[in-house]
Amino acid sequence: MSAKTEQVILLSDDGAPIGTADKFSVHTDDTPLHLAFSCHVFDDEGRILVTRRALSKLTWPGVWTNSFCGHPAPGEDPREAVLRRARTELGLEIAELELTLPDFRYLAIDASGIVENEICPVYIARAAGPIEANPAEVAEWRWADAVELQHSVALTPWAFSPWLALQLPQLTL
């Protein structure tokens, strides 16, 4: 799906679905509340995968963030959406997918003025194959020690996505 045809699920303030909209048109300076997800992937050594967003991304281009994130399509099972996005962004198969922060919600404003306004359940997973990052999505990636990552985010939050900075302290690492 391209950003111009991908649909997002619009939500009422209490999280109930109220409609759909085109992803490209929704992300503005007045973004309505919508459904998303984040996933943090770990390897067999316990390291966490962080990615740097492609410079062509509409929001937070070039910042380091969680392994991947996205939006479930209308009618799509949330777990299937996570698996689909892992393949799209990272060419990655994942296993042991676990919903860890089901009620995560945030609002953040990019330097460009574009707002993210999401109810964004957070998953953790284990990498079950090699990474073949999509350059339209990911500028670079690396495996990081979770404690060192937490320290880096605390010292330089501007270099990381706001959702990573908010999610990381809530994860059991």
Order of alpha helices (4+ residues) and beta strands (2+ residues): beta-beta-alpha-beta-beta-beta-beta-beta-alpha-beta-beta-beta-beta-beta-alpha-alpha
